[in-house]
Amino acid sequence: PRSTPDQFKSGQHIDRNKLSAGDLLFFRTMGQSVSHVGIYIDNDTFIHAPNSRKNVQVDSLDSAYYKKRYLGARRYW
């Protein structure tokens, strides 16, 4: 799937304590629905492009901002 909401609806649901490198992480950063996706690395870190004005960066799932916006993870392999 191409869009973030469609990606969130497909794939295998993965519990946060079972994340593996390559799992997609989904967040609600705008409005009421899923709007952002990142790729899990390890040790509660993920890589993502925060917006079109910022470079790709690594963040923590435990950061205050992402912790409260985390919706779930999916695996496609």
Sequence and secondary structure as in RCSB ss.txt:
>XXXX:A:sequence
PRSTPDQFKSGQHIDRNKLSAGDLLFFRTMGQSVSHVGIYIDNDTFIHAPNSRKNVQVDSLDSAYYKKRYLGARR
YW
>XXXX:A:secstr
  SHHHHHHSSEEE GGG  TT EEEE  STTS  EEEEE STTEEEE  STTS  EEEETTSHHHHTTEEEEEE
  
